């Protein structure tokens, strides 16, 4: 059976109806918002394996090649440091270059000579963090603290907070809990209707048994995720509901559905934000810079292209720097 477009879930204005109610408008707006967020999440999920493949096959090999060339440059400049004819200022420039370009590769390098060179030219000790005592604040323990007293204080604070809670606040909380319960019941109600129609054990026809088994798997996945939109779409797909049924949803039903859909939307946004944050962190992109699945691939390919250009330039420099005269000439134009 052909899958119905989820846009059919929209409440449609009927002939003779002045306009949609606020609840109906809110329901339609949530459906549009969820569809946009679904498409964005799907785009991220599609680009992630492509990104990982390109990262492993293209970007990382380029970075290894680049780091190997930087290591050669560090060693070559360290040798040139003691060459005749270099001024003290030239030597300061060499040390600055070694510390600037070397820091990115030396921390992850196992080469002892690179770490020695880096330290000799004024770089911070790369092993400084090793052997340091654990930060008590980070470990979650404070000096001279009594865990039993702390727990008792927490219990007392909880009791005090409970005493201070007004009747109005308690009533508001109870109402919120009731609304959450009703929203959850709405999801269960849709699930039960689908399960009743699709349970494969009740189907004798082999082909229908296979079809209903597949559909029931989708129903269970949607229910586990509290995916009300997915469940409603399945109801449309098997023609358990139609446009007239959607148009006749009561305001109470719409309110409960909208609450669940709002929660779904928040979860989708959180998932999308996590994926975006991962890319920003990997490529050191600020929050002000735009990010999307398309831009994620562009950033990666742009970074790979930039590394290729750096590799080409660095190879030429290494060939030229074999002659100390070229090193001296280059240092004249280098400014700290």
C-alpha positions as CSV (number, residue, x, y, z in Angstrom):
1,X,0.0,0.0,0.0
2,X,1.4,3.4,-0.9
3,X,2.6,5.5,2.0
4,X,0.5,8.6,2.5
5,X,2.3,11.9,2.5
6,X,2.5,13.2,6.1
7,X,1.2,16.6,4.9
8,X,-2.2,14.9,4.7
9,X,-2.1,15.0,8.5
10,X,-2.8,18.7,8.4
11,X,-6.2,19.8,9.4
12,X,-7.9,21.2,6.3
13,X,-10.3,24.1,6.4
14,X,-13.8,22.8,5.6
15,X,-16.4,24.4,3.3
16,X,-18.4,26.8,5.2
17,X,-15.9,27.0,8.1
18,X,-14.8,30.5,9.0
19,X,-11.3,29.5,9.8
20,X,-9.3,26.9,11.6
21,X,-9.4,27.0,15.4
22,X,-6.2,28.0,17.4
23,X,-5.7,24.3,18.3
24,X,-5.9,23.3,14.7
25,X,-3.5,26.0,13.5
26,X,-1.1,25.0,16.3
27,X,-1.3,21.4,15.3
28,X,-0.6,22.2,11.6
29,X,2.3,24.5,12.5
30,X,3.9,21.7,14.6
31,X,3.6,19.2,11.7
32,X,5.4,21.6,9.4
33,X,8.1,22.3,11.9
34,X,8.6,18.6,12.6
35,X,8.8,17.8,8.9
36,X,11.6,20.5,8.5
37,X,13.5,19.1,11.5
38,X,13.1,15.5,10.2
39,X,14.5,16.5,6.9
40,X,17.5,18.3,8.5
41,X,18.2,15.3,10.8
42,X,17.9,12.9,7.8
43,X,20.4,15.1,5.9
44,X,22.9,14.9,8.8
45,X,22.4,11.1,9.1
46,X,23.1,10.8,5.4
47,X,26.2,13.0,5.4
48,X,27.8,11.5,8.5
49,X,29.0,8.2,6.9
50,X,30.1,10.1,3.8
51,X,32.0,12.6,6.0
52,X,33.6,9.8,8.0
53,X,34.7,8.0,4.8
54,X,36.2,11.1,3.3
55,X,37.8,12.0,6.6
56,X,39.5,8.6,6.9
57,X,40.4,8.1,3.2
58,X,41.4,11.7,2.3
59,X,41.8,14.0,5.2
60,X,43.7,11.9,7.6
61,X,46.4,10.6,5.1
62,X,47.0,14.2,4.1
63,X,47.4,15.3,7.7
64,X,49.9,12.5,8.4
65,X,51.9,13.6,5.3
66,X,51.8,17.2,6.4
67,X,52.9,16.4,10.0
68,X,55.8,14.3,8.6
69,X,56.9,17.2,6.5
70,X,56.6,19.6,9.5
71,X,58.8,17.2,11.5
72,X,61.4,17.4,8.8
73,X,61.2,21.2,8.9
74,X,61.6,21.3,12.6
75,X,64.7,19.1,12.5
76,X,66.1,21.1,9.6
77,X,65.6,24.5,11.3
78,X,67.1,23.1,14.5
79,X,70.2,22.1,12.5
80,X,70.3,25.5,10.9
81,X,70.1,27.2,14.4
82,X,73.8,26.6,15.0
83,X,75.0,27.6,11.5
84,X,77.6,30.3,11.0
85,X,76.5,33.7,10.1
86,X,73.1,33.6,11.9
87,X,72.4,36.6,14.1
88,X,70.8,36.3,17.5
89,X,67.6,37.7,16.0
90,X,67.6,35.0,13.3
91,X,68.0,32.3,16.0
92,X,65.0,33.8,17.9
93,X,63.0,33.6,14.7
94,X,64.0,29.9,14.2
95,X,62.9,29.2,17.8
96,X,59.6,31.0,17.2
97,X,58.9,29.0,14.1
98,X,59.8,25.7,15.7
99,X,57.5,26.4,18.7
100,X,54.7,27.7,16.4
101,X,54.6,24.9,13.9
102,X,55.9,22.1,16.1
103,X,53.3,22.4,18.9
104,X,50.6,20.9,16.7
105,X,52.5,17.7,16.0
106,X,54.9,17.2,18.9
107,X,52.2,16.4,21.5
108,X,50.9,13.5,19.5
109,X,54.4,12.4,18.3
110,X,56.4,9.6,19.8
111,X,59.7,11.1,18.5
112,X,61.8,11.9,21.5
113,X,64.1,14.2,19.4
114,X,61.2,16.4,18.4
115,X,60.1,16.8,22.0
116,X,63.7,17.6,22.9
117,X,64.0,20.2,20.1
118,X,60.7,21.7,21.1
119,X,61.7,22.2,24.7
120,X,65.1,23.4,23.8
121,X,63.6,26.3,21.8
122,X,61.3,27.4,24.5
123,X,58.3,25.2,24.0
124,X,56.1,24.2,27.0
125,X,56.9,20.8,28.5
126,X,54.8,18.4,26.5
127,X,54.7,16.0,29.5
128,X,53.8,18.6,32.0
129,X,50.4,17.2,32.6
130,X,51.7,13.7,33.4
131,X,52.1,12.8,37.0
132,X,50.1,15.7,38.3
133,X,47.8,15.1,41.2
134,X,44.1,14.9,40.3
135,X,42.1,18.1,40.7
136,X,39.9,17.6,43.7
137,X,37.2,19.8,42.2
138,X,37.1,17.7,39.0
139,X,37.1,14.4,40.9
140,X,34.0,15.5,42.7
141,X,35.6,15.5,46.2
142,X,36.6,18.5,48.4
143,X,39.3,18.5,51.0
144,X,38.2,18.3,54.5
145,X,34.6,17.5,53.5
146,X,32.3,15.2,55.3
147,X,30.2,13.2,52.8
148,X,27.7,12.2,55.6
149,X,27.1,15.8,56.6
150,X,26.8,16.9,53.0
151,X,24.1,14.2,52.4
152,X,22.2,15.3,55.5
153,X,22.3,18.9,54.4
154,X,20.9,18.0,51.1
155,X,18.1,16.1,52.7
156,X,17.3,19.1,54.9
157,X,17.3,21.5,51.9
158,X,14.9,19.1,50.2
159,X,12.6,19.1,53.2
160,X,12.8,22.9,53.4
161,X,12.0,23.3,49.8
162,X,9.0,21.0,50.1
163,X,7.7,22.9,53.1
164,X,8.0,26.2,51.2
165,X,6.1,24.9,48.2
166,X,2.8,26.8,48.0
167,X,-0.5,25.1,47.4
168,X,-0.7,27.0,44.1
169,X,2.6,25.7,43.0
170,X,1.6,22.2,44.0
171,X,-1.6,22.4,42.1
172,X,0.3,23.7,39.0
173,X,2.7,20.8,39.2
174,X,-0.2,18.3,39.6
175,X,-1.9,19.8,36.5
176,X,1.3,19.5,34.5
177,X,1.7,15.9,35.6
178,X,-1.9,15.2,34.6
179,X,-1.3,16.8,31.2
180,X,1.8,14.7,30.6
181,X,-0.1,11.6,31.6
182,X,-2.9,12.4,29.2
183,X,-0.4,13.1,26.4
184,X,1.2,9.8,27.0
185,X,-2.2,8.1,27.0
186,X,-2.8,9.7,23.5
187,X,0.3,7.9,22.2
188,X,-0.7,4.6,23.8
189,X,-4.2,5.0,22.3
190,X,-2.9,5.4,18.8
191,X,-0.5,2.5,19.4
192,X,-3.2,0.1,20.6
193,X,-5.4,0.9,17.6
194,X,-2.5,0.1,15.2
195,X,-1.5,-3.0,17.1
196,X,-5.1,-4.3,17.0
197,X,-5.2,-3.9,13.2
198,X,-1.7,-5.1,12.4
199,X,-0.9,-7.9,14.9
200,X,0.6,-10.5,12.5
201,X,-0.4,-13.5,14.7
202,X,-4.0,-12.8,13.8
203,X,-3.3,-13.0,10.1
204,X,-3.7,-16.3,8.2
205,X,-2.6,-15.1,4.8
206,X,1.2,-15.6,4.4
207,X,1.7,-12.5,2.3
208,X,-0.4,-10.4,4.6
209,X,1.4,-11.9,7.6
210,X,4.8,-10.7,6.2
211,X,3.4,-7.2,5.4
212,X,1.8,-6.8,8.8
213,X,5.0,-8.1,10.6
214,X,7.0,-5.4,8.8
215,X,4.4,-2.7,9.6
216,X,4.2,-3.8,13.3
217,X,8.0,-3.5,13.6
218,X,7.7,0.1,12.5
219,X,4.8,0.6,14.9
220,X,6.9,-0.7,17.8
221,X,9.9,1.4,16.9
222,X,7.8,4.5,16.7
223,X,6.1,3.7,20.0
224,X,9.4,3.1,21.8
225,X,10.5,6.6,20.6
226,X,7.2,8.1,21.6
227,X,7.0,9.2,17.9
228,X,3.4,10.3,17.7
229,X,3.9,11.7,14.2
230,X,5.2,8.4,13.0
231,X,2.3,6.5,14.5
232,X,-0.2,8.9,13.0
233,X,1.5,8.5,9.6
234,X,1.1,4.7,9.9
235,X,-2.6,5.1,10.7
236,X,-2.9,7.1,7.4
237,X,-0.8,4.5,5.5
238,X,-3.1,1.6,6.5
239,X,-6.1,3.9,6.1
240,X,-7.1,3.5,9.7
241,X,-7.8,7.3,9.7
242,X,-8.5,9.7,6.8
243,X,-8.8,13.4,6.2
244,X,-12.3,13.6,7.6
245,X,-11.1,11.9,10.8
246,X,-8.2,14.4,11.2
247,X,-10.5,17.4,10.5
248,X,-12.9,16.1,13.3
249,X,-10.2,15.8,16.0
250,X,-11.5,17.4,19.2
251,X,-9.7,20.4,20.7
252,X,-8.8,18.1,23.6
253,X,-7.2,15.5,21.3
254,X,-5.4,18.3,19.4
255,X,-4.1,19.7,22.7
256,X,-2.7,16.3,23.8
257,X,-1.2,15.6,20.4
258,X,0.4,19.0,20.2
259,X,2.0,18.5,23.5
260,X,3.6,15.3,22.4
261,X,4.6,16.8,19.1
262,X,6.2,19.7,20.9
263,X,8.3,17.3,22.9
264,X,9.3,15.4,19.7
265,X,10.4,18.7,18.2
266,X,12.6,19.5,21.2
267,X,14.2,16.0,21.0
268,X,14.9,16.4,17.3
269,X,16.5,19.9,17.9
270,X,18.7,18.4,20.6
271,X,19.8,15.6,18.3
272,X,20.6,18.0,15.5
273,X,22.4,20.4,17.8
274,X,24.6,17.6,19.0
275,X,25.6,16.7,15.5
276,X,26.3,20.3,14.7
277,X,28.4,20.8,17.9
278,X,30.5,17.8,17.0
279,X,31.5,19.3,13.6
280,X,32.1,22.7,15.2
281,X,34.5,21.2,17.7
282,X,36.3,19.1,15.2
283,X,37.0,22.0,12.9
284,X,37.2,24.7,15.6
285,X,34.3,26.6,14.1
286,X,32.7,29.4,16.2
287,X,29.1,29.5,17.0
288,X,28.7,32.5,14.8
289,X,29.6,30.5,11.7
290,X,26.8,28.8,9.8
291,X,26.7,25.0,9.9
292,X,24.6,22.5,8.0
293,X,25.2,19.0,6.5
294,X,26.2,20.6,3.2
295,X,28.6,23.0,4.9
296,X,30.1,20.2,6.9
297,X,31.3,18.5,3.8
298,X,32.4,21.7,2.3
299,X,34.5,22.5,5.4
300,X,36.1,19.1,5.3
301,X,37.0,19.3,1.6
302,X,38.2,22.9,2.0
303,X,40.4,21.8,4.8
304,X,41.8,18.9,2.7
305,X,42.5,21.3,-0.1
306,X,44.3,23.7,2.2
307,X,46.5,20.9,3.5
308,X,47.4,19.8,0.0
309,X,48.5,23.4,-0.7
310,X,50.5,23.5,2.5
311,X,52.2,20.2,1.6
312,X,53.2,21.4,-1.8
313,X,54.6,24.7,-0.3
314,X,56.4,22.8,2.4
315,X,58.0,20.4,0.1
316,X,59.4,23.3,-1.9
317,X,60.7,25.0,1.3
318,X,62.4,21.8,2.4
319,X,64.2,21.5,-0.9
320,X,65.3,25.2,-0.7
321,X,66.3,25.0,2.9
322,X,68.9,22.4,2.2
323,X,71.1,25.4,1.3
324,X,71.7,27.5,4.5
325,X,71.8,30.6,2.3
326,X,68.1,30.2,1.4
327,X,67.3,29.8,5.1
328,X,69.1,33.0,5.9
329,X,67.3,34.8,3.1
330,X,64.0,33.5,4.1
331,X,64.5,34.5,7.8
332,X,65.1,38.1,6.7
333,X,61.5,38.4,5.5
334,X,60.1,36.5,8.5
335,X,58.5,38.6,11.2
336,X,57.6,37.4,14.7
